[in-house]
Amino acid sequence: MSGIYVGSRKMQEDLSRLVSQRNIKPVVDRVFDIHQAREAYQYLASGNHFGKVVISI
């Protein structure tokens, strides 16, 4: 997992409000079970995904 710091708290709140109001949904490429976490990270590292790679707990 990695993160970045960009913008202020107000900017994040504004973005969250916009996403909620416009019903914006992320593009999910693939969902892996928690027991497939290693495979999920390998898939992410391969760069062959388009959208989010999700690990379901």
ABEGO torsion letter per residue (X at the ends): XBBBBBEBAAAAAAAAAAAAAAGBBBBBABBBBAAAAAAAAAAAAAGABBEBBBBBX
